[in-house]
Amino acid sequence: MVTTTGTPALLHTSPVHVPVFDGLRDRHHPGLVLRHLVDEELLGRAREAGPEAVAGAVAAALAAAVADGAEAVLCTCSTIGGIAERQAGDLVPCPCGTAPDAAP
């Protein structure tokens, strides 16, 4: 049985980022389990109404990741990255980070 306790979670706004980060993981940390959270609506809403419009949804995604055992969350979207960092607050045991230039 594979457990996700302590697993890093990655918050994506497009599924295109999943294989990119899996490839990086395979190259640098083979065997590390990553939990990918993909919510394409976050990017669309942020583009339409501004990043602050998704603050609640981002906070909910972060809280859900932590509730599922994530000890760290990496937001891979530069559009909502600042919101994710601010919303992480006391929710995420390890500081929430962003990877704005990690994927094409």
KERO-780342 format. One record per atom (N, C-alpha, C): x, y, z; atom name; residue number from 1; residue in three letters. Coordinates in steps of 0.1 Angstrom, whole numbers, padded with zeros to 4 digits, m for minus. Layout:
KERO-780342
+-------+-------+-------+-------+-----+---------+
:    xx :    yy :    zz : atomo : num : residuo :
+-------+-------+-------+-------+-----+---------+
:     X :     Y :     Z :    CA : NUM :     ALA :
...
+-------+-------+-------+-------+-----+---------+
//
This chain:
KERO-780342
+-------+-------+-------+-------+-----+---------+
:    xx :    yy :    zz : atomo : num : residuo :
+-------+-------+-------+-------+-----+---------+
:  0008 : m0012 :  0000 :     N :   1 :     MET :
:  0000 :  0000 :  0000 :    CA :   1 :     MET :
:  0009 :  0012 :  0000 :     C :   1 :     MET :
:  0006 :  0022 : m0009 :     N :   2 :     VAL :
:  0013 :  0035 : m0009 :    CA :   2 :     VAL :
:  0005 :  0045 : m0001 :     C :   2 :     VAL :
:  0012 :  0052 :  0007 :     N :   3 :     THR :
:  0006 :  0062 :  0015 :    CA :   3 :     THR :
:  0011 :  0076 :  0010 :     C :   3 :     THR :
:  0002 :  0086 :  0012 :     N :   4 :     THR :
:  0005 :  0099 :  0007 :    CA :   4 :     THR :
:  0009 :  0108 :  0019 :     C :   4 :     THR :
:  0010 :  0102 :  0031 :     N :   5 :     THR :
:  0013 :  0110 :  0043 :    CA :   5 :     THR :
:  0027 :  0116 :  0041 :     C :   5 :     THR :
:  0029 :  0129 :  0042 :     N :   6 :     GLY :
:  0041 :  0135 :  0041 :    CA :   6 :     GLY :
:  0045 :  0138 :  0026 :     C :   6 :     GLY :
:  0036 :  0135 :  0017 :     N :   7 :     THR :
:  0039 :  0136 :  0003 :    CA :   7 :     THR :
:  0038 :  0151 : m0001 :     C :   7 :     THR :
:  0047 :  0156 : m0009 :     N :   8 :     PRO :
:  0045 :  0170 : m0014 :    CA :   8 :     PRO :
:  0034 :  0170 : m0024 :     C :   8 :     PRO :
:  0026 :  0181 : m0023 :     N :   9 :     ALA :
:  0015 :  0183 : m0033 :    CA :   9 :     ALA :
:  0019 :  0194 : m0042 :     C :   9 :     ALA :
:  0015 :  0193 : m0054 :     N :  10 :     LEU :
:  0017 :  0203 : m0064 :    CA :  10 :     LEU :
:  0004 :  0208 : m0070 :     C :  10 :     LEU :
:  0001 :  0221 : m0069 :     N :  11 :     LEU :
: m0011 :  0227 : m0073 :    CA :  11 :     LEU :
: m0009 :  0232 : m0087 :     C :  11 :     LEU :
: m0016 :  0226 : m0097 :     N :  12 :     HIS :
: m0014 :  0230 : m0111 :    CA :  12 :     HIS :
: m0027 :  0236 : m0116 :     C :  12 :     HIS :
: m0026 :  0245 : m0126 :     N :  13 :     THR :
: m0038 :  0250 : m0133 :    CA :  13 :     THR :
: m0040 :  0244 : m0147 :     C :  13 :     THR :
: m0031 :  0235 : m0150 :     N :  14 :     SER :
: m0032 :  0228 : m0163 :    CA :  14 :     SER :
: m0026 :  0214 : m0161 :     C :  14 :     SER :
: m0032 :  0204 : m0168 :     N :  15 :     PRO :
: m0026 :  0190 : m0167 :    CA :  15 :     PRO :
: m0013 :  0189 : m0174 :     C :  15 :     PRO :
: m0010 :  0199 : m0183 :     N :  16 :     VAL :
:  0003 :  0198 : m0190 :    CA :  16 :     VAL :
:  0015 :  0198 : m0181 :     C :  16 :     VAL :
:  0013 :  0203 : m0169 :     N :  17 :     HIS :
:  0025 :  0204 : m0159 :    CA :  17 :     HIS :
:  0028 :  0191 : m0152 :     C :  17 :     HIS :
:  0018 :  0182 : m0152 :     N :  18 :     VAL :
:  0020 :  0169 : m0144 :    CA :  18 :     VAL :
:  0032 :  0162 : m0150 :     C :  18 :     VAL :
:  0033 :  0159 : m0163 :     N :  19 :     PRO :
:  0045 :  0151 : m0168 :    CA :  19 :     PRO :
:  0058 :  0159 : m0166 :     C :  19 :     PRO :
:  0057 :  0172 : m0167 :     N :  20 :     VAL :
:  0070 :  0180 : m0165 :    CA :  20 :     VAL :
:  0075 :  0178 : m0151 :     C :  20 :     VAL :
:  0067 :  0179 : m0141 :     N :  21 :     PHE :
:  0072 :  0178 : m0127 :    CA :  21 :     PHE :
:  0075 :  0163 : m0124 :     C :  21 :     PHE :
:  0067 :  0154 : m0130 :     N :  22 :     ASP :
:  0071 :  0140 : m0128 :    CA :  22 :     ASP :
:  0085 :  0137 : m0134 :     C :  22 :     ASP :
:  0088 :  0143 : m0146 :     N :  23 :     GLY :
:  0101 :  0141 : m0152 :    CA :  23 :     GLY :
:  0112 :  0147 : m0143 :     C :  23 :     GLY :
:  0110 :  0158 : m0138 :     N :  24 :     LEU :
:  0120 :  0164 : m0129 :    CA :  24 :     LEU :
:  0122 :  0156 : m0116 :     C :  24 :     LEU :
:  0111 :  0151 : m0111 :     N :  25 :     ARG :
:  0111 :  0142 : m0099 :    CA :  25 :     ARG :
:  0119 :  0129 : m0103 :     C :  25 :     ARG :
:  0116 :  0123 : m0114 :     N :  26 :     ASP :
:  0123 :  0111 : m0118 :    CA :  26 :     ASP :
:  0138 :  0113 : m0120 :     C :  26 :     ASP :
:  0142 :  0125 : m0125 :     N :  27 :     ARG :
:  0156 :  0128 : m0127 :    CA :  27 :     ARG :
:  0163 :  0131 : m0114 :     C :  27 :     ARG :
:  0157 :  0138 : m0105 :     N :  28 :     HIS :
:  0164 :  0143 : m0093 :    CA :  28 :     HIS :
:  0160 :  0136 : m0080 :     C :  28 :     HIS :
:  0148 :  0130 : m0080 :     N :  29 :     HIS :
:  0144 :  0123 : m0067 :    CA :  29 :     HIS :
:  0136 :  0111 : m0071 :     C :  29 :     HIS :
:  0142 :  0101 : m0078 :     N :  30 :     PRO :
:  0134 :  0089 : m0082 :    CA :  30 :     PRO :
:  0128 :  0082 : m0069 :     C :  30 :     PRO :
:  0115 :  0078 : m0071 :     N :  31 :     GLY :
:  0108 :  0072 : m0060 :    CA :  31 :     GLY :
:  0100 :  0081 : m0051 :     C :  31 :     GLY :
:  0102 :  0094 : m0052 :     N :  32 :     LEU :
:  0095 :  0104 : m0045 :    CA :  32 :     LEU :
:  0080 :  0103 : m0050 :     C :  32 :     LEU :
:  0071 :  0103 : m0041 :     N :  33 :     VAL :
:  0057 :  0103 : m0045 :    CA :  33 :     VAL :
:  0052 :  0118 : m0044 :     C :  33 :     VAL :
:  0046 :  0122 : m0056 :     N :  34 :     LEU :
:  0041 :  0135 : m0057 :    CA :  34 :     LEU :
:  0025 :  0134 : m0058 :     C :  34 :     LEU :
:  0018 :  0143 : m0052 :     N :  35 :     ARG :
:  0004 :  0144 : m0053 :    CA :  35 :     ARG :
:  0001 :  0156 : m0062 :     C :  35 :     ARG :
: m0005 :  0154 : m0074 :     N :  36 :     HIS :
: m0008 :  0164 : m0083 :    CA :  36 :     HIS :
: m0022 :  0168 : m0081 :     C :  36 :     HIS :
: m0025 :  0181 : m0079 :     N :  37 :     LEU :
: m0038 :  0187 : m0078 :    CA :  37 :     LEU :
: m0040 :  0196 : m0090 :     C :  37 :     LEU :
: m0049 :  0193 : m0099 :     N :  38 :     VAL :
: m0051 :  0201 : m0111 :    CA :  38 :     VAL :
: m0065 :  0207 : m0111 :     C :  38 :     VAL :
: m0065 :  0221 : m0112 :     N :  39 :     ASP :
: m0078 :  0228 : m0112 :    CA :  39 :     ASP :
: m0077 :  0239 : m0123 :     C :  39 :     ASP :
: m0081 :  0235 : m0135 :     N :  40 :     GLU :
: m0080 :  0245 : m0146 :    CA :  40 :     GLU :
: m0089 :  0257 : m0144 :     C :  40 :     GLU :
: m0099 :  0256 : m0137 :     N :  41 :     GLU :
: m0108 :  0268 : m0135 :    CA :  41 :     GLU :
: m0102 :  0279 : m0127 :     C :  41 :     GLU :
: m0092 :  0276 : m0119 :     N :  42 :     LEU :
: m0085 :  0286 : m0111 :    CA :  42 :     LEU :
: m0078 :  0296 : m0121 :     C :  42 :     LEU :
: m0072 :  0291 : m0131 :     N :  43 :     LEU :
: m0065 :  0300 : m0140 :    CA :  43 :     LEU :
: m0075 :  0309 : m0148 :     C :  43 :     LEU :
: m0085 :  0302 : m0153 :     N :  44 :     GLY :
: m0095 :  0309 : m0161 :    CA :  44 :     GLY :
: m0102 :  0321 : m0153 :     C :  44 :     GLY :
: m0106 :  0317 : m0140 :     N :  45 :     ARG :
: m0112 :  0327 : m0132 :    CA :  45 :     ARG :
: m0102 :  0338 : m0128 :     C :  45 :     ARG :
: m0090 :  0335 : m0126 :     N :  46 :     ALA :
: m0080 :  0345 : m0122 :    CA :  46 :     ALA :
: m0077 :  0354 : m0134 :     C :  46 :     ALA :
: m0077 :  0349 : m0146 :     N :  47 :     ARG :
: m0075 :  0357 : m0158 :    CA :  47 :     ARG :
: m0087 :  0367 : m0160 :     C :  47 :     ARG :
: m0099 :  0361 : m0158 :     N :  48 :     GLU :
: m0111 :  0369 : m0160 :    CA :  48 :     GLU :
: m0113 :  0380 : m0150 :     C :  48 :     GLU :
: m0112 :  0376 : m0137 :     N :  49 :     ALA :
: m0116 :  0385 : m0126 :    CA :  49 :     ALA :
: m0104 :  0390 : m0117 :     C :  49 :     ALA :
: m0092 :  0385 : m0120 :     N :  50 :     GLY :
: m0080 :  0389 : m0112 :    CA :  50 :     GLY :
: m0077 :  0378 : m0102 :     C :  50 :     GLY :
: m0065 :  0376 : m0099 :     N :  51 :     PRO :
: m0060 :  0366 : m0090 :    CA :  51 :     PRO :
: m0068 :  0365 : m0076 :     C :  51 :     PRO :
: m0071 :  0377 : m0071 :     N :  52 :     GLU :
: m0078 :  0378 : m0058 :    CA :  52 :     GLU :
: m0091 :  0370 : m0059 :     C :  52 :     GLU :
: m0097 :  0369 : m0070 :     N :  53 :     ALA :
: m0110 :  0363 : m0072 :    CA :  53 :     ALA :
: m0110 :  0348 : m0068 :     C :  53 :     ALA :
: m0098 :  0342 : m0069 :     N :  54 :     VAL :
: m0097 :  0328 : m0066 :    CA :  54 :     VAL :
: m0090 :  0325 : m0052 :     C :  54 :     VAL :
: m0088 :  0335 : m0044 :     N :  55 :     ALA :
: m0082 :  0333 : m0031 :    CA :  55 :     ALA :
: m0088 :  0323 : m0023 :     C :  55 :     ALA :
: m0102 :  0323 : m0022 :     N :  56 :     GLY :
: m0109 :  0313 : m0014 :    CA :  56 :     GLY :
: m0107 :  0299 : m0019 :     C :  56 :     GLY :
: m0108 :  0298 : m0032 :     N :  57 :     ALA :
: m0106 :  0284 : m0038 :    CA :  57 :     ALA :
: m0092 :  0279 : m0037 :     C :  57 :     ALA :
: m0082 :  0288 : m0038 :     N :  58 :     VAL :
: m0068 :  0284 : m0036 :    CA :  58 :     VAL :
: m0066 :  0280 : m0021 :     C :  58 :     VAL :
: m0072 :  0287 : m0012 :     N :  59 :     ALA :
: m0071 :  0284 :  0003 :    CA :  59 :     ALA :
: m0077 :  0270 :  0005 :     C :  59 :     ALA :
: m0089 :  0268 : m0001 :     N :  60 :     ALA :
: m0095 :  0255 :  0000 :    CA :  60 :     ALA :
: m0087 :  0243 : m0005 :     C :  60 :     ALA :
: m0081 :  0246 : m0017 :     N :  61 :     ALA :
: m0072 :  0235 : m0023 :    CA :  61 :     ALA :
: m0060 :  0232 : m0014 :     C :  61 :     ALA :
: m0054 :  0243 : m0008 :     N :  62 :     LEU :
: m0043 :  0241 :  0001 :    CA :  62 :     LEU :
: m0047 :  0233 :  0013 :     C :  62 :     LEU :
: m0058 :  0237 :  0019 :     N :  63 :     ALA :
: m0063 :  0230 :  0031 :    CA :  63 :     ALA :
: m0066 :  0216 :  0028 :     C :  63 :     ALA :
: m0072 :  0213 :  0017 :     N :  64 :     ALA :
: m0075 :  0199 :  0013 :    CA :  64 :     ALA :
: m0062 :  0191 :  0011 :     C :  64 :     ALA :
: m0052 :  0197 :  0005 :     N :  65 :     ALA :
: m0039 :  0190 :  0003 :    CA :  65 :     ALA :
: m0033 :  0186 :  0017 :     C :  65 :     ALA :
: m0033 :  0196 :  0026 :     N :  66 :     VAL :
: m0028 :  0193 :  0039 :    CA :  66 :     VAL :
: m0036 :  0183 :  0047 :     C :  66 :     VAL :
: m0049 :  0184 :  0046 :     N :  67 :     ALA :
: m0058 :  0174 :  0052 :    CA :  67 :     ALA :
: m0055 :  0160 :  0047 :     C :  67 :     ALA :
: m0051 :  0159 :  0034 :     N :  68 :     ASP :
: m0048 :  0146 :  0028 :    CA :  68 :     ASP :
: m0033 :  0142 :  0031 :     C :  68 :     ASP :
: m0026 :  0149 :  0039 :     N :  69 :     GLY :
: m0013 :  0145 :  0043 :    CA :  69 :     GLY :
: m0001 :  0153 :  0037 :     C :  69 :     GLY :
: m0003 :  0163 :  0029 :     N :  70 :     ALA :
:  0008 :  0170 :  0023 :    CA :  70 :     ALA :
:  0015 :  0178 :  0034 :     C :  70 :     ALA :
:  0028 :  0178 :  0034 :     N :  71 :     GLU :
:  0036 :  0186 :  0043 :    CA :  71 :     GLU :
:  0041 :  0198 :  0036 :     C :  71 :     GLU :
:  0040 :  0199 :  0023 :     N :  72 :     ALA :
:  0045 :  0210 :  0015 :    CA :  72 :     ALA :
:  0036 :  0211 :  0003 :     C :  72 :     ALA :
:  0034 :  0223 : m0002 :     N :  73 :     VAL :
:  0026 :  0225 : m0014 :    CA :  73 :     VAL :
:  0033 :  0234 : m0023 :     C :  73 :     VAL :
:  0035 :  0231 : m0035 :     N :  74 :     LEU :
:  0042 :  0239 : m0045 :    CA :  74 :     LEU :
:  0031 :  0243 : m0056 :     C :  74 :     LEU :
:  0029 :  0256 : m0057 :     N :  75 :     CYS :
:  0020 :  0261 : m0068 :    CA :  75 :     CYS :
:  0028 :  0263 : m0080 :     C :  75 :     CYS :
:  0024 :  0257 : m0091 :     N :  76 :     THR :
:  0032 :  0257 : m0104 :    CA :  76 :     THR :
:  0027 :  0268 : m0113 :     C :  76 :     THR :
:  0018 :  0276 : m0109 :     N :  77 :     CYS :
:  0012 :  0286 : m0118 :    CA :  77 :     CYS :
:  0016 :  0300 : m0113 :     C :  77 :     CYS :
:  0022 :  0307 : m0122 :     N :  78 :     SER :
:  0027 :  0321 : m0118 :    CA :  78 :     SER :
:  0015 :  0331 : m0116 :     C :  78 :     SER :
:  0004 :  0328 : m0123 :     N :  79 :     THR :
: m0007 :  0337 : m0121 :    CA :  79 :     THR :
: m0013 :  0337 : m0107 :     C :  79 :     THR :
: m0014 :  0325 : m0101 :     N :  80 :     ILE :
: m0020 :  0324 : m0088 :    CA :  80 :     ILE :
: m0009 :  0321 : m0077 :     C :  80 :     ILE :
:  0003 :  0321 : m0081 :     N :  81 :     GLY :
:  0014 :  0318 : m0071 :    CA :  81 :     GLY :
:  0014 :  0327 : m0059 :     C :  81 :     GLY :
:  0013 :  0340 : m0061 :     N :  82 :     GLY :
:  0013 :  0349 : m0050 :    CA :  82 :     GLY :
:  0001 :  0347 : m0041 :     C :  82 :     GLY :
: m0010 :  0344 : m0047 :     N :  83 :     ILE :
: m0022 :  0342 : m0039 :    CA :  83 :     ILE :
: m0020 :  0329 : m0030 :     C :  83 :     ILE :
: m0014 :  0319 : m0037 :     N :  84 :     ALA :
: m0011 :  0306 : m0029 :    CA :  84 :     ALA :
: m0002 :  0309 : m0018 :     C :  84 :     ALA :
:  0008 :  0317 : m0020 :     N :  85 :     GLU :
:  0018 :  0320 : m0009 :    CA :  85 :     GLU :
:  0011 :  0327 :  0003 :     C :  85 :     GLU :
:  0002 :  0337 : m0001 :     N :  86 :     ARG :
: m0005 :  0344 :  0010 :    CA :  86 :     ARG :
: m0015 :  0335 :  0017 :     C :  86 :     ARG :
: m0022 :  0327 :  0009 :     N :  87 :     GLN :
: m0033 :  0319 :  0015 :    CA :  87 :     GLN :
: m0027 :  0307 :  0023 :     C :  87 :     GLN :
: m0015 :  0303 :  0021 :     N :  88 :     ALA :
: m0009 :  0292 :  0028 :    CA :  88 :     ALA :
: m0009 :  0295 :  0043 :     C :  88 :     ALA :
: m0006 :  0307 :  0047 :     N :  89 :     GLY :
: m0006 :  0311 :  0061 :    CA :  89 :     GLY :
: m0002 :  0299 :  0071 :     C :  89 :     GLY :
: m0011 :  0296 :  0080 :     N :  90 :     ASP :
: m0008 :  0285 :  0089 :    CA :  90 :     ASP :
: m0013 :  0272 :  0084 :     C :  90 :     ASP :
: m0019 :  0272 :  0072 :     N :  91 :     LEU :
: m0024 :  0259 :  0067 :    CA :  91 :     LEU :
: m0014 :  0249 :  0063 :     C :  91 :     LEU :
: m0003 :  0253 :  0058 :     N :  92 :     VAL :
:  0007 :  0244 :  0053 :    CA :  92 :     VAL :
:  0019 :  0243 :  0062 :     C :  92 :     VAL :
:  0023 :  0231 :  0067 :     N :  93 :     PRO :
:  0034 :  0230 :  0077 :    CA :  93 :     PRO :
:  0047 :  0235 :  0071 :     C :  93 :     PRO :
:  0050 :  0233 :  0058 :     N :  94 :     CYS :
:  0062 :  0238 :  0052 :    CA :  94 :     CYS :
:  0058 :  0250 :  0043 :     C :  94 :     CYS :
:  0065 :  0260 :  0043 :     N :  95 :     PRO :
:  0061 :  0272 :  0035 :    CA :  95 :     PRO :
:  0057 :  0268 :  0021 :     C :  95 :     PRO :
:  0046 :  0274 :  0016 :     N :  96 :     CYS :
:  0041 :  0272 :  0003 :    CA :  96 :     CYS :
:  0050 :  0279 : m0007 :     C :  96 :     CYS :
:  0054 :  0273 : m0018 :     N :  97 :     GLY :
:  0063 :  0279 : m0027 :    CA :  97 :     GLY :
:  0056 :  0280 : m0041 :     C :  97 :     GLY :
:  0063 :  0286 : m0050 :     N :  98 :     THR :
:  0058 :  0287 : m0064 :    CA :  98 :     THR :
:  0069 :  0284 : m0073 :     C :  98 :     THR :
:  0065 :  0279 : m0085 :     N :  99 :     ALA :
:  0075 :  0276 : m0095 :    CA :  99 :     ALA :
:  0071 :  0282 : m0108 :     C :  99 :     ALA :
:  0072 :  0296 : m0109 :     N : 100 :     PRO :
:  0066 :  0303 : m0120 :    CA : 100 :     PRO :
:  0072 :  0300 : m0134 :     C : 100 :     PRO :
:  0085 :  0296 : m0134 :     N : 101 :     ASP :
:  0092 :  0294 : m0147 :    CA : 101 :     ASP :
:  0096 :  0279 : m0149 :     C : 101 :     ASP :
:  0089 :  0270 : m0142 :     N : 102 :     ALA :
:  0094 :  0256 : m0142 :    CA : 102 :     ALA :
:  0089 :  0249 : m0154 :     C : 102 :     ALA :
:  0078 :  0253 : m0161 :     N : 103 :     ALA :
:  0073 :  0246 : m0172 :    CA : 103 :     ALA :
:  0071 :  0256 : m0184 :     C : 103 :     ALA :
:  0072 :  0251 : m0196 :     N : 104 :     PRO :
:  0070 :  0260 : m0207 :    CA : 104 :     PRO :
:  0055 :  0264 : m0209 :     C : 104 :     PRO :
+-------+-------+-------+-------+-----+---------+
//
